[in-house]
């Protein structure tokens, strides 16, 4: 094969996105725009493509970040690579070109969390042959990106999809409609501010951290304004009581954030929001609706079990990915980084907690 590899720039944004969006393993987190968003939060995006003549055959959107205190970096490619996962020769070429890039940029490792189900044992064997090693377990949903998700095949008709929902889920969607809950699309930054206020209320109730308003404003500028995301707002008696943020890329939709007020939860706005987003995905000729993260430990005493039960009600397929893997370029520095990383992030969380206490 006469493959070549190179980094691309802004002038090839559309060509890059066209390939990533419609590839079987394409993902919004590998889009050009996602790299732009992360570029405003301390990462530097590098978009690597492999070409066969004038045709892109593989892509890897890499996020580069400097390690504090030393002149070295780490590479991270969320949900990469975008390539035929059965073409091991092509994948080997991609990793070789990534290693060359790592040498230029002082990267000690590449972390990836590919869209490969854990049942794909053949790919796991290839991964180990290629030099990847399992990464240490991350936080949140067992990783940087969720390892466990619900994904719904939305190729059937809407009537079939609705009939396949769990009985309680159908009941709650109809209840929300009967009670007068309505769903509208956010149209401006004022709506975004309303959504963010409800998200703050949700985070305080359920005790999880959320990103700053500026981060969501950046998502609005780069994704919503470019037709790659949409915010849905649920209203009841003239008030916004819940909202969701969904991403759309190619033939796939991802549910990214959800928020709900402490009031009026009994009118079930979250169920109607999800059904509205599924309908929207169908209207845009999508074939897959991804509910994103759910817990891997499924006992009812898990604090996140309610989230699992809610998403399960839409009858998606419970999917476990292979998780995070690292390709190590500098074993010594990699070992030091693995030792120092938990200390570093613990320090950041401590600073956040101190700031929150000072604001009270």
C-alpha positions as CSV (number, residue, x, y, z in Angstrom):
1,X,0.0,0.0,0.0
2,X,1.2,3.5,-0.8
3,X,-0.1,5.2,2.4
4,X,1.1,8.6,3.5
5,X,0.4,10.5,6.7
6,X,0.3,14.2,7.5
7,X,-1.2,16.8,9.8
8,X,-4.1,18.8,8.3
9,X,-5.2,22.4,9.1
10,X,-8.2,24.6,9.0
11,X,-8.4,24.6,5.2
12,X,-9.2,20.9,5.3
13,X,-11.8,21.0,8.1
14,X,-14.7,20.0,5.9
15,X,-12.8,17.1,4.3
16,X,-11.6,15.8,7.6
17,X,-15.1,16.0,9.1
18,X,-16.7,14.3,6.1
19,X,-14.5,11.3,6.6
20,X,-14.8,11.1,10.4
21,X,-18.6,11.7,10.4
22,X,-19.5,8.9,8.0
23,X,-16.9,6.3,9.0
24,X,-18.3,3.3,10.8
25,X,-16.2,4.2,13.9
26,X,-16.6,8.0,13.5
27,X,-17.3,10.0,16.6
28,X,-18.1,13.6,17.5
29,X,-15.1,13.6,19.9
30,X,-12.9,13.1,16.8
31,X,-14.4,16.0,14.9
32,X,-12.4,19.1,14.0
33,X,-14.7,21.2,16.1
34,X,-14.2,19.2,19.3
35,X,-10.5,19.8,18.9
36,X,-11.2,23.5,18.7
37,X,-13.2,23.4,21.9
38,X,-10.5,21.5,23.8
39,X,-7.9,23.9,22.4
40,X,-9.5,26.5,24.6
41,X,-9.2,24.4,27.8
42,X,-5.4,23.7,27.9
43,X,-5.1,21.1,25.1
44,X,-3.6,21.6,21.6
45,X,-5.3,19.7,18.8
46,X,-3.3,17.8,16.2
47,X,-5.3,16.2,13.3
48,X,-3.4,13.3,11.7
49,X,-4.7,11.7,8.5
50,X,-3.6,8.7,6.6
51,X,-4.2,8.9,2.8
52,X,-4.2,6.4,0.0
53,X,-3.6,8.8,-2.9
54,X,-6.1,11.6,-2.5
55,X,-8.5,9.5,-0.3
56,X,-8.4,9.6,3.5
57,X,-8.4,6.1,4.9
58,X,-7.7,6.7,8.6
59,X,-7.8,9.7,11.0
60,X,-6.7,10.5,14.5
61,X,-7.6,13.7,16.2
62,X,-5.0,14.0,19.0
63,X,-5.2,16.3,22.0
64,X,-1.8,17.3,23.3
65,X,-1.2,18.6,26.8
66,X,2.0,19.7,28.6
67,X,2.9,17.9,31.8
68,X,3.2,20.5,34.5
69,X,6.8,21.3,35.5
70,X,8.6,19.5,32.7
71,X,9.1,19.9,29.0
72,X,7.1,16.8,28.0
73,X,3.6,16.2,26.8
74,X,0.8,13.5,26.7
75,X,-1.3,12.6,23.7
76,X,-5.0,11.7,24.1
77,X,-7.3,10.7,21.2
78,X,-10.9,10.4,22.6
79,X,-12.8,7.6,20.9
80,X,-10.1,7.3,18.3
81,X,-8.9,6.0,16.0
82,X,-11.3,6.5,13.1
83,X,-10.3,3.6,10.8
84,X,-11.3,0.1,9.8
85,X,-10.6,-1.8,13.1
86,X,-10.1,-5.0,11.2
87,X,-7.3,-3.6,8.9
88,X,-4.4,-4.2,11.3
89,X,-1.8,-3.3,8.6
90,X,-3.4,0.2,8.3
91,X,-3.6,0.5,12.1
92,X,0.0,-0.4,12.5
93,X,1.0,2.3,10.0
94,X,-1.1,4.8,11.9
95,X,0.6,4.0,15.2
96,X,4.0,4.3,13.6
97,X,3.2,7.7,12.3
98,X,1.8,8.7,15.7
99,X,5.1,7.6,17.3
100,X,7.0,9.9,14.9
101,X,4.7,12.7,15.8
102,X,5.2,12.0,19.5
103,X,8.9,12.3,19.1
104,X,8.5,15.7,17.5
105,X,6.2,16.9,20.3
106,X,7.9,15.2,23.3
107,X,4.9,13.0,24.1
108,X,5.5,10.2,26.5
109,X,2.3,8.3,25.7
110,X,-0.9,8.1,23.6
111,X,-4.1,7.4,25.5
112,X,-7.2,6.1,23.6
113,X,-10.6,4.7,24.5
114,X,-11.9,3.3,21.2
115,X,-15.4,2.5,20.2
116,X,-14.7,-1.3,20.4
117,X,-17.0,-3.6,22.5
118,X,-15.2,-5.7,25.1
119,X,-16.5,-8.9,23.4
120,X,-14.2,-8.2,20.5
121,X,-11.4,-10.5,21.7
122,X,-9.6,-10.5,18.4
123,X,-9.1,-6.8,18.5
124,X,-7.9,-6.9,22.1
125,X,-5.3,-9.5,21.0
126,X,-4.2,-7.2,18.2
127,X,-4.1,-4.2,20.5
128,X,-1.6,-6.0,22.8
129,X,0.5,-7.1,19.9
130,X,0.6,-3.5,18.8
131,X,2.1,-2.5,22.1
132,X,-0.9,-1.0,23.9
133,X,-1.4,-1.7,27.6
134,X,-4.5,-1.2,29.8
135,X,-4.5,2.2,31.4
136,X,-5.2,2.7,35.1
137,X,-8.9,3.0,35.9
138,X,-10.1,6.6,35.7
139,X,-12.8,8.4,37.7
140,X,-16.5,8.9,37.1
141,X,-17.9,6.3,34.8
142,X,-14.8,4.1,35.0
143,X,-12.7,6.2,32.6
144,X,-12.0,9.4,30.8
145,X,-14.9,8.5,28.4
146,X,-17.7,6.3,29.7
147,X,-16.8,2.6,29.4
148,X,-20.4,1.5,29.9
149,X,-23.2,3.0,27.8
150,X,-26.7,2.4,26.4
151,X,-27.0,2.6,22.7
152,X,-30.2,2.5,20.8
153,X,-30.6,1.3,17.2
154,X,-33.1,3.9,15.8
155,X,-33.4,2.4,12.3
156,X,-36.9,1.0,13.1
157,X,-40.0,3.4,12.7
158,X,-40.9,5.7,15.5
159,X,-44.0,3.6,16.2
160,X,-41.8,0.5,16.6
161,X,-39.3,2.3,18.8
162,X,-42.1,3.6,21.1
163,X,-43.7,0.2,21.3
164,X,-40.3,-1.3,22.3
165,X,-39.9,1.1,25.3
166,X,-40.5,-0.3,28.7
167,X,-44.1,0.1,29.8
168,X,-43.2,2.5,32.6
169,X,-41.2,4.7,30.2
170,X,-44.1,4.9,27.7
171,X,-46.4,5.8,30.6
172,X,-44.1,8.6,31.8
173,X,-43.8,10.1,28.3
174,X,-47.6,10.2,28.0
175,X,-47.9,11.5,31.5
176,X,-45.6,14.5,30.7
177,X,-47.6,15.2,27.6
178,X,-50.9,15.0,29.5
179,X,-49.7,17.3,32.2
180,X,-48.8,19.9,29.7
181,X,-45.0,19.7,29.5
182,X,-43.7,21.1,26.3
183,X,-40.3,20.9,24.7
184,X,-38.6,23.7,22.7
185,X,-35.2,24.2,21.2
186,X,-32.8,26.7,22.7
187,X,-32.3,29.5,20.2
188,X,-29.8,31.9,21.8
189,X,-27.3,32.5,24.7
190,X,-30.1,33.6,27.0
191,X,-31.6,30.1,26.7
192,X,-28.1,28.7,27.3
193,X,-27.9,30.6,30.6
194,X,-31.3,29.2,31.6
195,X,-30.1,25.7,30.9
196,X,-26.9,26.3,32.8
197,X,-28.8,27.5,35.9
198,X,-30.9,24.3,35.9
199,X,-27.7,22.3,35.5
200,X,-26.2,24.0,38.5
201,X,-29.3,23.1,40.5
202,X,-28.9,19.5,39.3
203,X,-25.3,19.3,40.2
204,X,-25.9,20.6,43.7
205,X,-28.7,18.1,44.3
206,X,-26.9,15.1,43.0
207,X,-23.4,16.2,44.2
208,X,-21.3,16.2,41.0
209,X,-19.0,18.8,39.5
210,X,-19.9,20.7,36.3
211,X,-17.8,22.8,34.0
212,X,-18.0,26.5,33.9
213,X,-20.6,28.5,31.9
214,X,-17.8,29.6,29.6
215,X,-17.2,26.0,28.6
216,X,-20.8,25.6,27.6
217,X,-20.7,28.9,25.8
218,X,-17.8,27.5,23.8
219,X,-19.8,24.4,22.9
220,X,-22.6,26.7,21.7
221,X,-20.2,28.7,19.5
222,X,-18.5,25.7,18.0
223,X,-21.1,23.0,17.9
224,X,-24.6,24.5,18.3
225,X,-23.9,27.3,15.8
226,X,-22.5,24.8,13.3
227,X,-25.4,22.4,13.5
228,X,-23.5,19.8,15.5
229,X,-25.4,20.1,18.8
230,X,-28.8,21.2,20.1
231,X,-30.2,22.1,23.5
232,X,-33.7,21.1,24.4
233,X,-35.7,22.8,27.1
234,X,-38.7,21.4,28.9
235,X,-41.3,23.9,30.1
236,X,-44.2,23.6,32.5
237,X,-46.5,26.4,33.5
238,X,-44.3,28.9,31.7
239,X,-41.1,27.8,33.4
240,X,-38.1,25.8,32.2
241,X,-37.9,22.8,34.5
242,X,-35.4,20.6,32.6
243,X,-33.0,20.6,29.7
244,X,-30.7,18.4,27.7
245,X,-27.7,18.8,25.4
246,X,-27.3,16.5,22.5
247,X,-24.5,16.2,19.9
248,X,-25.1,15.1,16.3
249,X,-22.4,14.0,13.8
250,X,-23.0,12.0,10.7
251,X,-25.6,9.4,11.4
252,X,-25.2,9.3,15.2
253,X,-26.6,11.3,18.2
254,X,-25.1,11.4,21.7
255,X,-26.9,12.6,24.8
256,X,-24.2,14.6,26.6
257,X,-25.8,16.5,29.5
258,X,-29.1,16.5,31.3
259,X,-30.5,18.9,33.9
260,X,-33.7,19.0,35.9
261,X,-35.1,21.4,38.5
262,X,-35.9,20.2,42.0
263,X,-39.5,21.3,41.4
264,X,-42.1,19.6,39.1
265,X,-40.1,16.4,38.8
266,X,-43.4,14.5,39.2
267,X,-44.5,15.7,35.7
268,X,-41.6,13.5,34.2
269,X,-40.0,16.1,31.8
270,X,-36.8,14.0,31.4
271,X,-38.7,11.2,29.7
272,X,-40.3,13.5,27.2
273,X,-37.0,15.2,26.6
274,X,-35.4,11.9,25.7
275,X,-38.2,10.9,23.4
276,X,-38.1,14.3,21.7
277,X,-34.3,13.9,21.1
278,X,-34.8,10.4,19.6
279,X,-37.5,11.8,17.3
280,X,-35.1,14.6,16.3
281,X,-32.4,12.0,15.6
282,X,-34.8,10.1,13.4
283,X,-35.8,13.2,11.5
284,X,-32.1,13.8,10.7
285,X,-31.7,10.2,9.3
286,X,-29.5,9.0,12.2
287,X,-29.2,5.3,12.8
288,X,-27.8,5.3,16.4
289,X,-28.8,7.2,19.6
290,X,-26.2,7.0,22.3
291,X,-27.4,7.6,25.9
292,X,-23.7,7.7,27.1
293,X,-22.5,6.7,30.5
294,X,-24.1,4.3,32.9
295,X,-22.5,2.5,35.9
296,X,-20.7,-0.7,35.4
297,X,-21.7,-2.0,38.9
298,X,-25.4,-2.6,38.6
299,X,-26.6,-3.4,42.1
300,X,-29.4,-1.3,43.4
301,X,-27.3,0.2,46.2
302,X,-25.1,1.9,43.6
303,X,-25.8,5.7,43.8
304,X,-26.1,5.8,40.0
305,X,-28.5,2.9,39.7
306,X,-31.4,5.3,39.1
307,X,-29.6,6.7,36.1
308,X,-29.1,3.2,34.8
309,X,-32.8,2.3,35.3
310,X,-33.9,5.5,33.5
311,X,-31.8,4.9,30.4
312,X,-32.6,1.2,30.4
313,X,-36.2,2.1,30.0
314,X,-35.6,3.2,26.4
315,X,-34.5,-0.3,25.5
316,X,-31.1,0.5,24.2
317,X,-28.3,-2.1,24.2
318,X,-26.1,-2.1,27.2
319,X,-22.6,-1.9,25.8
320,X,-19.2,-2.2,27.5
321,X,-16.2,-0.9,25.6
322,X,-12.7,-2.2,26.0
323,X,-11.8,0.9,28.0
324,X,-8.6,3.0,28.1
325,X,-5.3,1.8,26.6
326,X,-2.0,3.5,26.5
327,X,0.7,3.3,23.8
328,X,3.9,4.2,25.7
329,X,6.7,6.1,24.0
330,X,8.9,6.7,27.0
331,X,8.6,4.0,29.7
332,X,10.5,5.9,32.4
333,X,8.6,9.1,32.1
334,X,5.3,7.1,31.8
335,X,6.0,5.5,35.1
336,X,6.7,8.8,36.7
337,X,3.5,10.3,35.2
338,X,1.4,7.4,36.5
339,X,2.8,8.0,40.0
340,X,2.3,11.8,39.9
341,X,-1.0,12.1,38.1
342,X,-3.3,11.1,41.0
343,X,-1.5,13.6,43.3
344,X,-1.8,16.3,40.6
345,X,-5.6,15.9,40.2
346,X,-6.1,15.5,43.9
347,X,-4.5,18.9,44.3
348,X,-6.8,20.4,41.7
349,X,-9.9,18.9,43.4
350,X,-8.8,20.3,46.7
351,X,-8.5,23.8,45.2
352,X,-11.9,23.5,43.7
353,X,-13.4,22.5,47.1
354,X,-11.7,25.4,48.8
355,X,-13.0,27.9,46.2
356,X,-16.6,26.5,46.7
357,X,-16.3,26.9,50.5
358,X,-15.1,30.5,50.1
359,X,-18.1,31.3,47.9
360,X,-20.6,30.2,50.5
